[in-house]
Amino acid sequence: MPSPINIGISEENRAAIAGGLNKLLADTFTLYLKTHNFHWNVTGPMFNTLHTMFMTQYTELWNAVDPIAERIRALGHTAQGSYAQFGQNATVGDAPGQPPKALEMVRLLVEGHEAVARTARELFPKAEEAGDEPTADLLTQRLTVHEQTAWMLRSLLEE
């Protein structure tokens, strides 16, 4: 029988934070998959720029899922990892069945990064209230990435 967790955060708060982190994990993985899909399927005059940009972005997202999942585990909960669970928890929409035009891909990724930022920001007060500095730090890092990426993508849409 494993020993009880006594890290200074109540079980109730650990459960609530882990639930929010599972939502962040679902959003991050869904956005990773969408970005990778767009990397594979982008066409048009901006192909090289977007193909390379999307690769940088999906690589960053791929590297983000492990720290999120490991924080959930450190809080004593299970990190969800199935497509069904991600589909139930994600606020980021799935990639369209048919690849959209390049600038529509960019617009959809802006929406995705903004959605993940909202998910992270929604959890932040709970982490702060519980004195969960590691989760607050993780959320700050994720917010920085998603807000900056959304801004960079959004700049491509200006005429």
Disulfide bonds with the S-S distance in Angstrom:
none
